[in-house]
Amino acid sequence: MGKNPNLTLTGPDLAALLCSRVCHDIISPVGAINNGLELLDEGGADADAMDLIRTSALNASVRLKFARLAFGASGSVGASIDTGEAEKVAKDFASVEKKTEVVWTGPRVIIAKNRVKLLLNLFLIAYGAIPRGGSIEVVLENPEYDAVFKLIAKGRMMRVPPKLVELLSGTLEEAVDAHTIQPYYTVLLADEAGMEIAVDSTSEEIVFSAKMAAIEEAV
C-alpha cells in the first residue's frame, strides 16, 4: 500500500484546519446559548429561553465529546479506545438533530485509537451524505485484527462527498481548507492505520467501508 499523494499538509496546517473545523461545529450552539441568556436578561419568555439554552448546551456538549474522540488525542501515544465509547458518541451526535437513526452492529472491544478515530470520521462523512436525514448502519467486523468497517447510509437527497472521491482517486482539484479538512483527515487516519477506504453507491444507499490494506511484497 503506497502513501496517498494527496496527503501533503504540514503538521501545523493540519492542526490549524482541524481547530477551525471544531470551532465551526460548536460556535452555533454556543451562540444560541448566548442568545438565550440575552433573552432572559431582556425579560423575555423564561420557558422559551431556558428551552433554547438547554437544547443548545446539550448540542455543544455532544459535539465536543464527539470531537474529543474523533479528532483529539484521547489518551497517550499508542492508547486504545473502547468501541462502546464510539457507539455512544455517534448515537448521541445523531440524536441531537433527531433526523437520522443509527444502528450499530459489532463486538464491543478495545482497539487502537486510530481505528476508532477512523470509524468516527467515516461516520461523520456518512452523516453528511444524507443531509435530509435517514439511517446509518454501522457494522464492525473483526475490529481487533483484520478489521472491516462498513457504514451504510440511506436517506433522501443522498450524495457522495466529492472531496472524499478526489482524495481517494488522487485528483485533488482545489486545496484543502477548513470545510474539507474532515475527509482529508479521514484519509490520513486510514493511511496511518494501514486501512483502505472504499465508497460504493446505488440509488438506494451509499456504503462507506474501510478494511486492512494488502501488504505489498518487495520485488
C-alpha positions as CSV (number, residue, x, y, z in Angstrom):
1,M,0.0,0.0,0.0
2,G,1.6,3.3,-1.2
3,K,1.1,6.6,0.6
4,N,-1.7,8.7,-0.8
5,P,-0.1,11.5,-2.8
6,N,-2.7,14.0,-1.6
7,L,-1.6,13.8,2.0
8,T,0.7,16.8,1.8
9,L,-0.4,19.1,4.7
10,T,2.2,20.0,7.3
11,G,1.5,19.3,10.9
12,P,0.8,23.0,11.8
13,D,-1.6,23.4,8.8
14,L,-3.4,20.2,9.7
15,A,-3.8,21.3,13.3
16,A,-5.0,24.8,12.3
17,L,-7.6,23.5,9.9
18,L,-8.9,20.8,12.3
19,C,-9.2,23.5,15.0
20,S,-11.2,25.6,12.6
21,R,-13.5,22.7,11.9
22,V,-14.2,22.0,15.6
23,C,-14.8,25.7,16.2
24,H,-17.2,25.8,13.3
25,D,-19.2,22.9,14.7
26,I,-19.7,24.3,18.2
27,I,-19.9,28.1,17.5
28,S,-23.6,27.8,16.5
29,P,-24.9,26.1,19.7
30,V,-22.7,28.2,21.9
31,G,-24.0,31.3,20.1
32,A,-27.6,30.1,20.7
33,I,-26.8,29.7,24.4
34,N,-25.7,33.4,24.5
35,N,-28.9,34.4,22.7
36,G,-31.0,32.5,25.3
37,L,-29.2,34.3,28.1
38,E,-29.7,37.7,26.4
39,L,-33.4,36.9,26.1
40,L,-33.6,36.2,29.8
41,D,-31.8,39.5,30.5
42,E,-34.3,41.4,28.4
43,G,-37.2,39.8,30.4
44,G,-38.3,37.5,27.5
45,A,-40.3,34.4,27.8
46,D,-38.4,32.4,30.5
47,A,-39.6,29.0,29.4
48,D,-38.6,29.6,25.8
49,A,-35.2,31.0,26.7
50,M,-34.5,28.1,29.1
51,D,-35.5,25.6,26.5
52,L,-33.2,27.2,23.9
53,I,-30.3,27.2,26.5
54,R,-30.8,23.6,27.5
55,T,-31.1,22.4,23.9
56,S,-28.1,24.3,22.7
57,A,-25.9,23.3,25.7
58,L,-26.7,19.7,25.0
59,N,-25.8,20.2,21.4
60,A,-22.5,21.8,22.2
61,S,-21.7,19.1,24.8
62,V,-22.4,16.3,22.4
63,R,-20.4,17.8,19.6
64,L,-17.4,18.4,21.9
65,K,-17.5,14.8,23.2
66,F,-17.6,13.5,19.7
67,A,-14.7,15.8,18.6
68,R,-12.7,14.6,21.6
69,L,-12.7,11.0,20.3
70,A,-12.8,11.7,16.5
71,F,-10.1,14.4,16.4
72,G,-8.4,14.5,19.9
73,A,-5.5,12.6,21.3
74,S,-7.9,10.6,23.6
75,G,-5.0,9.4,25.8
76,S,-1.3,8.9,25.4
77,V,0.5,7.8,22.3
78,G,-0.4,4.2,21.5
79,A,-3.6,4.3,23.6
80,S,-6.6,2.2,22.8
81,I,-10.3,3.1,22.9
82,D,-13.4,1.1,23.7
83,T,-15.7,0.8,20.6
84,G,-18.6,1.2,23.1
85,E,-17.5,4.8,23.6
86,A,-17.5,5.4,19.9
87,E,-21.0,3.9,19.6
88,K,-22.3,6.2,22.3
89,V,-20.9,9.4,20.9
90,A,-22.1,8.6,17.4
91,K,-25.6,7.8,18.6
92,D,-25.7,10.9,20.8
93,F,-24.4,13.0,17.9
94,A,-27.3,11.9,15.7
95,S,-29.9,12.1,18.4
96,V,-29.5,15.9,18.9
97,E,-30.9,16.7,15.4
98,K,-33.4,13.8,15.6
99,K,-33.3,13.2,11.9
100,T,-31.1,10.1,11.5
101,E,-31.4,6.7,13.1
102,V,-28.1,4.9,13.9
103,V,-27.9,1.1,14.1
104,W,-24.6,-0.2,15.4
105,T,-23.6,-3.9,15.0
106,G,-20.4,-5.5,16.1
107,P,-18.5,-6.6,19.2
108,R,-17.6,-4.2,21.9
109,V,-13.8,-4.3,22.1
110,I,-10.8,-2.1,22.9
111,I,-8.9,-1.3,19.8
112,A,-6.2,1.1,18.6
113,K,-7.3,4.7,18.8
114,N,-6.6,5.5,15.2
115,R,-9.0,2.8,14.1
116,V,-11.7,4.3,16.4
117,K,-10.9,7.8,15.1
118,L,-11.2,6.5,11.5
119,L,-14.5,4.9,12.3
120,L,-15.9,8.1,13.8
121,N,-14.7,10.2,10.9
122,L,-16.3,7.8,8.4
123,F,-19.5,8.2,10.5
124,L,-19.3,12.0,10.0
125,I,-18.9,11.5,6.3
126,A,-21.8,9.1,6.1
127,Y,-23.9,11.5,8.2
128,G,-23.1,14.4,5.9
129,A,-24.0,12.2,2.9
130,I,-27.7,12.2,3.9
131,P,-28.3,15.9,4.7
132,R,-32.1,15.4,4.9
133,G,-31.7,12.5,7.4
134,G,-32.4,8.8,7.2
135,S,-30.5,5.9,8.6
136,I,-26.9,4.8,9.1
137,E,-26.0,1.2,9.8
138,V,-22.5,0.8,11.3
139,V,-21.0,-2.7,11.0
140,L,-17.8,-3.7,12.7
141,E,-16.2,-7.0,11.6
142,N,-13.2,-8.4,13.4
143,P,-12.2,-4.9,14.7
144,E,-9.2,-6.2,16.7
145,Y,-7.4,-7.9,13.9
146,D,-8.3,-7.8,10.1
147,A,-10.8,-5.1,10.7
148,V,-13.5,-4.2,8.3
149,F,-15.8,-1.2,8.9
150,K,-19.0,-0.7,6.9
151,L,-21.3,2.3,7.2
152,I,-24.4,2.1,5.1
153,A,-26.2,5.4,4.7
154,K,-29.8,5.6,3.4
155,G,-32.0,8.7,3.0
156,R,-33.3,11.4,0.7
157,M,-31.0,13.6,-1.3
158,M,-28.1,11.2,-0.8
159,R,-24.7,12.4,-2.2
160,V,-21.2,11.0,-2.2
161,P,-18.9,13.8,-0.8
162,P,-16.9,14.9,-3.9
163,K,-13.8,15.9,-1.9
164,L,-13.5,12.4,-0.5
165,V,-13.7,10.9,-4.0
166,E,-11.0,13.4,-5.1
167,L,-8.8,12.4,-2.2
168,L,-9.1,8.7,-2.8
169,S,-8.6,8.9,-6.5
170,G,-5.6,11.2,-6.3
171,T,-7.0,14.0,-8.3
172,L,-7.5,17.0,-5.9
173,E,-8.8,20.0,-7.8
174,E,-8.6,22.6,-5.0
175,A,-6.5,23.0,-1.9
176,V,-7.9,21.5,1.3
177,D,-9.5,24.1,3.6
178,A,-11.5,24.2,6.8
179,H,-14.6,23.0,5.0
180,T,-12.8,19.9,3.5
181,I,-10.3,19.1,6.2
182,Q,-12.5,16.4,7.7
183,P,-12.4,14.0,4.7
184,Y,-8.7,14.7,4.4
185,Y,-8.2,13.7,8.0
186,T,-10.2,10.6,7.4
187,V,-8.0,9.5,4.5
188,L,-4.9,10.4,6.6
189,L,-6.2,8.2,9.5
190,A,-6.8,5.3,7.1
191,D,-3.3,5.7,5.8
192,E,-1.8,5.6,9.3
193,A,-4.0,2.7,10.4
194,G,-2.9,0.7,7.3
195,M,-6.5,0.6,6.0
196,E,-8.1,1.4,2.7
197,I,-11.3,3.3,2.2
198,A,-13.9,2.5,-0.5
199,V,-17.2,4.1,-1.5
200,D,-19.9,2.3,-3.3
201,S,-23.2,3.9,-4.1
202,T,-26.6,3.0,-5.7
203,S,-29.9,4.8,-5.9
204,E,-30.9,3.3,-2.6
205,E,-27.7,3.5,-0.4
206,I,-24.1,4.6,-0.1
207,V,-21.7,2.3,1.5
208,F,-18.5,3.7,3.1
209,S,-16.1,0.9,4.0
210,A,-12.6,0.6,5.4
211,K,-10.5,-2.6,5.5
212,M,-6.9,-3.6,6.2
213,A,-4.8,-2.9,3.2
214,A,-2.9,-5.6,1.4
215,I,0.8,-5.6,2.1
216,E,2.9,-5.1,-1.0
217,E,5.6,-7.6,-1.3
218,A,9.1,-6.4,-2.2
219,V,10.3,-7.4,-5.6
